[in-house]
Amino acid sequence: MERIWAPWRMSYISNNTPDQSCIFCPSEKGDRERLILARSGNSLLMLNRYPYTGGHVMVAPLRHAAELEDLTDSELLDLMHLVCKGRALLCRVVKPDGFNIGINLGKAAGAGVEEHLHIHIVPRWNGDSNFMTVVGDVRVIPEGLLAAYDQLSAALAADA
């Protein structure tokens, strides 16, 4: 029998008192601790702490807003520019075969953080869907979050 080692998931499983603060809003925690890779004028790019695949990032407006209509034209444009930057970063660093890019608005649509809209950028590889998710309700992610953060952050720093 093979074992899947994912020790970073224990804090999620054993967390009896979930953090009520918004993961996208300003915090006293540092960017690395919050997994924030980059900021633009009105948006931020961060790794998803509970990813579907390795390299799964999210882009969110800096301003706390739940609906697309709540954002100004300049905020919407900035958000999409950072989506493009995040996708380009993942193309260079993790070299996926494709992407799922989307927004879940509302709990019924699968939004984990309903109050602050965000865009998911999920890298995909040919053959990355297999029996593990369907049969075992398990996702295999081969790289730790901080290792992924450091790799993506270094690539962004090289661009600067």
C-alpha positions as CSV (number, residue, x, y, z in Angstrom):
1,M,0.0,0.0,0.0
2,E,1.3,3.5,-0.9
3,R,1.0,6.3,1.6
4,I,0.4,9.9,0.7
5,W,2.3,12.3,3.0
6,A,0.6,15.7,3.4
7,P,1.5,17.1,6.9
8,W,0.5,20.7,6.0
9,R,-3.2,19.5,5.9
10,M,-3.2,18.7,9.6
11,S,-3.8,22.3,10.7
12,Y,-6.8,22.4,8.4
13,I,-8.2,19.1,9.7
14,S,-7.7,19.8,13.4
15,N,-8.7,23.5,13.3
16,N,-11.8,23.7,15.6
17,T,-11.9,27.5,15.6
18,P,-11.6,28.7,12.0
19,D,-10.1,32.1,11.4
20,Q,-12.9,34.5,10.9
21,S,-10.8,37.1,9.1
22,C,-10.8,37.5,5.4
23,I,-7.8,35.9,3.8
24,F,-7.6,38.6,1.1
25,C,-7.9,41.7,3.4
26,P,-4.9,43.4,5.1
27,S,-3.4,41.5,8.0
28,E,-0.5,41.8,10.5
29,K,0.8,38.5,9.1
30,G,3.6,38.7,6.5
31,D,3.2,38.0,2.8
32,R,5.0,34.7,2.9
33,E,2.9,33.5,5.8
34,R,-0.2,34.5,3.9
35,L,1.2,33.1,0.7
36,I,0.9,36.4,-1.1
37,L,3.2,36.4,-4.1
38,A,2.5,39.8,-5.6
39,R,0.5,43.0,-5.4
40,S,-0.6,45.4,-8.1
41,G,-2.3,48.8,-7.6
42,N,-5.7,47.3,-6.8
43,S,-5.2,43.5,-6.5
44,L,-3.1,40.7,-5.0
45,L,-1.9,37.3,-6.2
46,M,-1.6,34.5,-3.7
47,L,-1.2,30.7,-3.5
48,N,-4.3,28.8,-2.5
49,R,-3.7,27.2,0.9
50,Y,-6.0,24.3,0.0
51,P,-5.1,23.8,-3.7
52,Y,-6.7,21.6,-6.3
53,T,-3.3,21.1,-8.0
54,G,0.2,22.3,-7.4
55,G,0.6,26.0,-8.3
56,H,-3.1,26.8,-7.8
57,V,-3.2,30.6,-7.2
58,M,-5.9,33.2,-6.7
59,V,-6.2,36.8,-7.7
60,A,-8.4,39.2,-5.6
61,P,-9.1,42.9,-5.4
62,L,-7.5,44.6,-2.5
63,R,-10.8,46.2,-1.7
64,H,-13.2,43.9,0.1
65,A,-16.0,43.3,-2.4
66,A,-18.3,40.4,-3.0
67,E,-19.7,41.1,-6.5
68,L,-18.1,42.0,-9.8
69,E,-20.4,45.0,-10.0
70,D,-18.9,46.4,-6.8
71,L,-15.6,47.0,-8.5
72,T,-14.7,50.1,-10.4
73,D,-13.5,49.8,-14.0
74,S,-9.9,50.4,-13.0
75,E,-10.1,47.7,-10.3
76,L,-11.6,45.2,-12.8
77,L,-8.8,46.0,-15.3
78,D,-6.1,45.7,-12.7
79,L,-7.6,42.4,-11.5
80,M,-7.5,41.0,-15.1
81,H,-3.9,42.2,-15.6
82,L,-2.8,40.4,-12.5
83,V,-4.7,37.2,-13.7
84,C,-2.6,37.5,-16.9
85,K,0.6,38.0,-14.9
86,G,-0.2,35.0,-12.7
87,R,-1.0,32.8,-15.6
88,A,2.3,33.8,-17.3
89,L,4.2,33.1,-14.1
90,L,2.7,29.6,-13.9
91,C,3.5,29.0,-17.6
92,R,7.2,29.7,-17.0
93,V,7.6,28.0,-13.6
94,V,5.3,24.9,-13.5
95,K,4.8,24.5,-17.3
96,P,1.2,23.2,-17.3
97,D,-0.6,21.9,-20.4
98,G,-3.6,24.1,-19.7
99,F,-5.5,26.1,-17.1
100,N,-8.9,26.4,-15.4
101,I,-9.5,30.0,-14.7
102,G,-12.7,31.0,-12.9
103,I,-14.8,32.8,-10.3
104,N,-17.2,31.1,-7.9
105,L,-19.8,33.7,-6.9
106,G,-21.9,32.6,-3.9
107,K,-21.9,29.6,-1.7
108,A,-24.1,27.6,-4.2
109,A,-21.4,28.1,-6.8
110,G,-18.7,26.8,-4.6
111,A,-17.3,30.0,-3.2
112,G,-15.2,29.3,-0.1
113,V,-14.9,33.0,0.7
114,E,-18.2,34.5,-0.4
115,E,-17.6,38.0,0.9
116,H,-14.5,38.7,-1.1
117,L,-14.5,37.8,-4.8
118,H,-11.5,36.2,-6.2
119,I,-10.3,34.4,-9.4
120,H,-8.8,31.0,-9.3
121,I,-6.0,30.1,-11.7
122,V,-5.6,26.3,-11.7
123,P,-2.8,24.8,-13.8
124,R,-3.7,21.5,-15.4
125,W,-1.6,18.8,-17.0
126,N,-2.6,16.1,-19.4
127,G,-3.5,13.0,-17.4
128,D,-3.7,14.9,-14.0
129,S,-7.2,13.7,-13.3
130,N,-7.1,10.1,-12.2
131,F,-8.9,7.6,-9.9
132,M,-7.6,9.2,-6.7
133,T,-10.1,12.0,-6.7
134,V,-13.0,9.9,-7.9
135,V,-12.5,6.7,-5.9
136,G,-10.5,7.9,-2.9
137,D,-11.7,11.5,-2.5
138,V,-8.0,12.4,-2.4
139,R,-6.0,15.0,-4.3
140,V,-2.3,14.3,-4.6
141,I,-0.2,17.4,-4.6
142,P,3.5,16.7,-5.0
143,E,4.9,20.0,-3.7
144,G,4.6,21.7,-0.3
145,L,3.1,25.2,-0.2
146,L,6.1,27.1,1.0
147,A,8.4,25.3,-1.5
148,A,5.9,26.4,-4.3
149,Y,5.8,29.9,-2.8
150,D,9.6,30.2,-2.8
151,Q,9.8,29.0,-6.4
152,L,7.1,31.3,-7.7
153,S,8.4,34.3,-5.6
154,A,11.9,33.8,-6.9
155,A,10.6,33.8,-10.5
156,L,8.7,37.1,-9.8
157,A,11.8,38.7,-8.2
158,A,13.9,37.7,-11.3
159,D,11.4,39.7,-13.4
160,A,11.7,42.8,-11.4
